[in-house]
Every structure is written in structure tokens, then in C-alpha cells.
């Protein structure tokens, strides 16, 4: 499937109707930050007049999620902001995006069971929490070993898992935040072959899986944050 404004698409999210929302790293022509959002129907055809622009979209390559109201949230790496669209593709955020909350080169974005939006800020070692999707109340969270955070996911308890040390040659780590944003006592979690960890996913048993950019390996954490015995134990050379 091609067209509909797609250029270097990074991630995608599905809504309750099975429609696909895709963010784009680049803008045609060249590699300037992407300025649009793509929507595809369940059959892969452009939807609702896609692509959509406005709302401050600027280099939204990795962070995208659909909330409980069917609204689409984007993290803008180039714009140091987040954008919001309704389920029809209309921008709800202002022309410069939402900027309150200390965004700095944001990457991963996730939404929890209560509609809170969590954003990993690669540029300033922090996570931004948007309580109940209200951008006026956004606040910045640090600590717990947060360093060049990239991927972010929420488990069934509402705990937030963040991959740390993206694009760094040294050992990586994972930070676990409680639903109120406080880092757990065990954070940062290290070992298990973590090296430039980026993508984060959770399975049905609550295990946390992390993809390592600088090592041909995947790391698995148990739901309590311990490194699983079947994870690699590579040393950085």
C-alpha cells in the first residue's frame, strides 16, 4: 500500500474501527521533517481525505497512539511538541502543537487505562505526563535512570515501561514508572543484553520485551522487572 502522503513512515496505530493511522518521518521531497498524518481504511485504502496536516505535526516518526475517544496523539521529534487529531482527521491542537510539559525530541507515546498520555523525551532525559489527556496540565518527570528514553508502553497495572540509552554505545537500561509517575525502587533496570534499547512491547502475561538496536538480541523482563534467565548476557566490547 502506497500513497496518501506516506514518506518514511515510522509507526502506526489502529483505532476501534480497524482503521490505521500512520505518522511520517519525512516530507516530500527530501528528508525535511514530515508535516502530515496518514489514515488508511481496513483494506489499506486512503481514508477521510488523507493525508492530514496542521496541528503542529513536525517530524512525527515514532510516537503515535489512539485514545479512548478515538483521538490520535502524535509526538513531534522536530517540533518539540505533541499533536492531537479527532477521529475524522481534523487537527485539535494549535498550529504549533501542544508544547507545555517539557517536550524535547519526543519519541515514544503511550496511553494508559485512565486516558493519561505518556511521552518519552529523547532530548532531555525525561517523560511527560498529560493527565487524562489534558495538555494544559502536562508535567515533566525525571529520575529513575531516564536517559535518552525512546520506547514507552503501559502494562495492565498502569505501570509505565521506558527504554533508556537509545542510540548510545554503552549499556542500556529500562525505567519503570508507577501510575503516578514515581520511578520504582528497582529502576533503572540493567543487564540482559540491553544496548541502545528502543522498541518496547508487552505480552498477555505482562512480560516486557525490548528490542536492542546495537545488539542482535531481544531482552525480556518479567512483570516484576527482573531480567529473565533466557535473555542474553552480552558485555559491551
N, C-alpha and C positions, 0 to 999 in steps of 0.2 A: 504494500500500500504506500502510495507516494502522494505528494502534493499537499494541499491545504495548509501551506505555509511551513511545512516541516523542513528544518535545516539544523543538522547536528542535534537531533532530539536526545534528551538526557534520560528523563524518567517519565512515567505515565501513571495515572490513577484511574480507577473505574468508579463510576457512580452507581446509584441503586438501580438505574435502568440498564446497566451494562454498557453505557457509552464510555468512551475512552478519551481522557484529557492528557495532552502531551505538551511538555514545555521544551523550548528550543534554545540551545546554546548560542547559535549564530543567526545573523540577519543576512539575507541575500542582497548583493553578492558579498563574498568575503567572510571574514571571521569577526566582524564587529558584534557586540552583544545583541542577542536576539530580542526582538521587540513584540513578539506575538505569542499567542496561545492557540494550540490546535485542538480541535474536537472531532472525533470520529464516532460514527454510529457503530452498533454491534456488528455490522457487516463490513466495517472498515471504510465506509464512505464518509466524506466531509459532512459535518453536521452543523446546522444552525447558522450557516453562512460563514463558517470557519475559514481562515484564521481570525482571531480576535486581537485587538490592540487596545492600548490605553491602560489606565490604572497603574502606571509606573513600571510596567514589565520591562526589565532590562537585564538580560543575561540570566534568565531563569533556567538553569540547566539541570539541577538535581532535586530541588525541593518542590514537591507538589503533593497535595492531599485534598480529598473531598470531605467536607464536614457533614454533620447530621442533617443540615438543612439543604444539602446538595450544592453548597457553595464551594468554589475551587480556590484554594490558597496556593500562592507561589512564593518562593524565596528568590530574591533577585541578587545574584552574586555581584553583578556590576553596579547595581543601583543602591546597594546597602539598604534594602527595604523589603517589604513583603507586599504582594498584590492580592486582591480579592475580586472574584467574579461570581455572578449569580449563575444558576443552573442553565440560563439561556445564553450565557456568554457575554453579558453586559458587565463592564467594569464597575465595581462598587467602591474601590479605593481611589484616592485622588490622583491627579496626573503624575505626581512624584512618588506614588506608593505610600504605604504607612512606614514612617521612619522612627517613631518613638519606640524605645526598647533596646537601644544599643546595638543595632544590627551592623555587622561588619563582615562582608563577603559571605553572606549566609549560604549554606548548602542544604543539608537535610532538613525536612519539615515533617512533623507528625501531629496527629490529633488524638486526644485521649477520650475516654468514655464520657467525660463531662463537657466536651466541647472545647477544652483548653488546647491551644495551639503551641507547639514547642518547635523552636528553630535553632539549629546548630550554627554558631558563628565562627567560621573558619578563621576569620581575620583578627579576632581579639580574645580567643580562648574563653568563650562564654556560650551560654544558651539563653535565648529569650523566651519567656513565658507570656503568652497572651491569654489571660484568664477568660474563659467562656467565650473566646473569640472576639473580645472587646479590645481593639487596638489602642484605645486611649488609656488602658490600664496595663499595657505591656511593661514588663520589668526584666532586668538583666540578672542572670545567675552566673556566678563564678565558683571556683573551688572544686574539690573532688578530683583534681587531676585533669580538669578540662584543658586541653592543649590542641590547637588546630583541629577542633571537632568537625566531623564530616557527616556521618550517618547517624540517624536517630529513629528509634522505634519505641512504642509503648506496649507493655505487657498487660495481661488480664487483670493484674492488681492495680494498674495505673502507674507502675514504676517506669521510668524513662531510661533507656539504654543508649549511650552515646559512644561512638568510636572516636578515639583520640590519636593524634600523631599522624594524621593523613599527610602523605607526600613528604614524610620525614624519613631519613635513612636509619635513624635509631629505632629502638624498640617502641612499639605502640602500646596502647592501653585502652581500657573501656571504663567509662564512668557510669554509675547507676545513681539516678536521682529519684528520691521519693516523690509522691504525688504533689507535695507542697514545694518541691524544688530543692530540698536539702539533699546533699550528697550522702550516700550511705557510708558507714564507717569503713567498709571494705574497699571503697574507691580511693584511688584508681586501681583497677584490676589489671595485672600484667602477666606475662608468660604465655604459654600455649601457642607460640609462633606468631604472636601479634606483631605485625610490621607494616606500617602505613595502612592500618585497618580503615576500610571505607564503608562498604555496604553492610547493613545490619538487618537481620530478619529473625522472626520468632516462629517456632513451630507450635503445634497444638498442645504440646506438653510443657511449654514455657521455656524450652531451651533457646538460648541466644546464639545465633550463627553469624560470624563475622568474616567477610572476605578481605584478604590481605593483598594490597596492590604490589608490594615489593617482595613478596614471598609466594611461591606457588602452593599456597595452602589456605585452608579454611579452618578457623578456630571455633570451637563450641564451648559455651558456658552453660552450666546447669542453672536452673531457675534461681538458686541461691547465690549465683555469681562465681562459683568455683570453676576453675578450668577443668574441663572433662579430661579423663585419662586418655581418650583417643585423639585429643588434639596434639599437634606436633610440638616438639620441644626444640625448636631451632634457635641457635645462637647467632646474633648478628656478627658477620665477619667483616 
